Structures are given as structure tokens and as C-alpha cells.
Amino acid sequence: MIRSVIRRMIRLMIRVCLGMGVLLTASMASAQDFSADVINAKDSGGIKKVYSTRDKVRYEVEGNNQAMGPVAAIVDETQSNWVVLLTGKHMYIDGWPPMMQKPIITQYWHVDDVNDACPHWKKLAEQAGTTKNWGSCTKIGSDTVGGRSTVKYEGVSTKGDKSNIWVDTKLHCVIKMDGTTGGSIELTNIKEGAQPASLFAIPAGYTRFDMGAMMQRQR
């Protein structure tokens, strides 16, 4: 039972990190504090809410398995640290599960230069070792998404798959993506302003889930 729960939890964590394909960049000096709902056109589960500050992000995730319950992932970029909250079980995991390869954190959500994001994204693709799929990245121009000013980009992979990305000019982050293979993801109900510090801390009464020790016992 425990192993089954862990597997479901890991799948949710992967979706936190990769489902949007958008996480933190190494530099976040231009980022603004805000919260937003996340709409994924292809999936009823996955990330549903995001809270962002200048150096921390909290993703709230809903899975399709009720036994697993809700999960929240908190990323502290300044400390390169992950905390995963199993909110339905009042437990937390401090760090990334040891049996998994840690994903590169420096992906392309936050953008320093909203008018010239392609070089930055290509550099991150090189760091992630995914340049073999890199075809082209083109700035399309100014656009509006949900009443917000954005800059639209088009990416084309070496296989010809196209994706469109919209970068919010004030938040300096991606607020919408769509593509031929990755579906559509959009941040809606964006509310700018300081976020409560409690969102980025382990709640009182939570106990630490020692995944490493558990895996040792399972051997």
C-alpha cells in the first residue's frame, strides 16, 4: 500500500515539474509576486494553482486518485531546495525523492528579457541536453492574453511540432502555452500582490516522510 501511494505521489510530482514545462530560472530579479489559477486543456488533474514570489513558487496539484489526496510542491530557488507537501496526509518530503533523477530547475517560466527570450531558452535547452529537439524560436510580437500585455513566441521542434508561448510583460513569466503535442496551459485569474509567507513553509503538525529509509526497508 505504501509503495503504491509513493508511486502515485511521484507521478504527481513529475507533473508538477514537467507538466507545465515551466519552472524557475536562475535569475528572478524581475519577477513579480502573484497568484493564479492554472487551466490545462488536456488534463483534468495536474497543477491547479500557483503562488509566486521573487524567489519561491508553490504549485498546488490535484490528482485523479482520491486516495492520494492533494499535493503541493514548494520550490525555494535561492536554496535550490524542494519541499513536497502531502496535504491530505499532513506529511512532507524534504527534497527530491532519491530514486528519481532530479529535473533541471532552471527551465523557462520566468524570463528576464521579455522581448528577447529565445537565446535564454536555447541556453537552458543546452543545459538540459535537449538541443537535439531544438528547431527554431521566433518572436511573433505583442499580443494580449486575458486582458494582459504579452509578447508571443513560436517554437518549432526538429520534428516540425509547433508551440506558441506568451510571456507577460509585467510578471516576466509565461502565462500561456499551446502546442501540437503538449496541449494547452494557461494562467487565469491572475492576482498581483504579496503572497502570505505561510504558503511557502511547512505547516505546523506535519511529519517528515523519510522516503529513503522506507525504500531501504522495502529492499
N, C-alpha and C positions, 0 to 999 in steps of 0.2 A: 504494500500500500504506500509506504513512504517513498519507495523508488518511483512508483507511478506518479505521485504528487510532484516529485522533483523533476521528472521528465516534462510534465505539463508546465511547471514553473519555468524551466529552461526555455521551452518553446516560446513562452510569453516574453521572456527576457530578450530572446533573439529578435522578436518582433519589435520590442522597444528600440533596439539598436539599429535594426536593418529595415524594419517595415516602412519607415519613412525614408530611409536612406539619408537622413539628415540629422546630424548631431552637432557637437561643438567644434569650433575651430580653436586653434591655439591662441589666437588674439581675439578678444571680445570687447575691446575698449569702446567700440561704437554702439554696442548692443543696448537696447532699452528694456526696462522692466515691463512685463505684460503677462496676461493670461489669455488663453484661447481654447476654444473647442476644436477638436480635430475630426474632420469628416473624411472617411475612407470609402470611396465609391464601390470598392470591390469586396470589402470585408466587414461583416457585422461586428467582429471583435477587434482587437488591437488597441492602439493608442486612442484615447478619447479626450484627454485633456492635457494641456501643457502649461506649466508655470515657468517663467524665465526671468532671471536676474542677470546682472552683468557677469557673474561667474558661476552660476548654478542653474540647473534646469531640473524640473520634476516632471516626469511623464506618468500619467495615470492610465492604466491598461485594464481593459475588460476582456476576458476570455470567453470562449463558448462553453466552458466546462464549469458548472456551478460549484462543484466540489472544490475547485481550485480557489475560487474567490477572486476579488480584485487584487491587483498588484500595482505598486508604484516604484519607479526607479528614480533615484536622485543622483545626479552627476555633479561633482564638485571639480570643475576644470582646474582650479588653482592648485588642488592637491592631487589631481589625476586619480580621483577616488570615486568608486561606485558604492552605493548602498541600495539594496533592493528590499522593499517593504512588502511582506506578505500580510496585507492589511486585514484580510479576513481571518487570519490566524494569530494576529498580534505577535509576529515574529519578523526578524530581519536577517538579511545576509550581508555581511560586511565585506565588500569586494566582489570580484567576478569569480564564478564557480571554477575551481581548479581543473576540472575535466574538460573545460572548453577553452579554445584559443580566444584570447581577449580581442574583441574587434577594435579597429583603429578608431580612437575617439575623435580625431581631428578630421571629421567629414564636413560637408558643406552647408550646414544650416546657416550659421552666421557668416556674413560677408562684410569685409571692411570697406571695399570699394564697390558700391552697388552698380556703378557704371562700367566696371571692367572686371567682372567676376571670373571670366573664363581662364585667365592664367592661374589664378588661385586654385580653381577647381582641378585644373590639369596637374598642378603640383601635388595636390592631395591624392589624385589618382596614381601618380608616380609613387608616392609614399605607400599607398595601399597595394601597389603592384598590380593595378588593373588597367594600365595604359594600353594593353593589347586590345581592349574593347573601346578605347577612346578613338572616335572618328573625328568629329568636329564640334565646336561650340561657337555659337553666333549670337551676338546681341541683336535682338529684334528692335527694341526701342521702348519708349514709355507706354504704359498701359495702366488700367485701373481694375482692381480686384476688390469686390465688396466695398466699394467707395474709397479704397485706399490707393495711394500713388505707388506704382511699382515699375520695375524695369523687367521686361520679358526677355528670356533667353531660349534658344533652341539648341538642343544637343542631338547629335546623330551618332549612333554607335557604328563600329566597323561592319556590323551585320545589317545596317540600314534602319535599325529601330530608332524612332524619334521620340524625344521628350521635350516638353515645354516647362520652363521654370520661371516663376515670378518672384522677384526679390523686392520686399517692402523697403521703400527709400528712407523711411523714418526708423523702422525697427532694425534695419540692416540684417534681415533674415528672410529665408524662403518662406512664403506663406501659401504657395500653391504649386503643385506639380501634376502633370499628367503625361502619360506616355503610352505607346502602343503595347508595351509588355508589363509595365509596372502599375497600371491602374491610375487612379486619380486621388490625390490627397490635398486637402485644403484646410487652412486655419480660418475659423469663423468666430464671430462674437469676440473679436479681439478687444481687450480692455487694458489700456495702458495705465501704469501706476505701480508703486512699490508693492511687492508681494510679502505676505507675512513670513517672518523668519521660521516659524514653526513648520512650514511646508517643507523645509529643507533640513529638518532634524529628525532623528529617530524619536518617535513618541514615547512618552513615559509608559512603563509597563510592558514594553516589547521585550522579548527574549531573543538572544542571538541563536540563529540556526547554524550549527557547525557542520557545514556540508562536507568538509574534508574528513572530519572524524567519522561521519556517517558512512562515507564511501569506503573508508578503511574497514569499518565493521562489516560491510557488505562483501568484502573480498573473501 
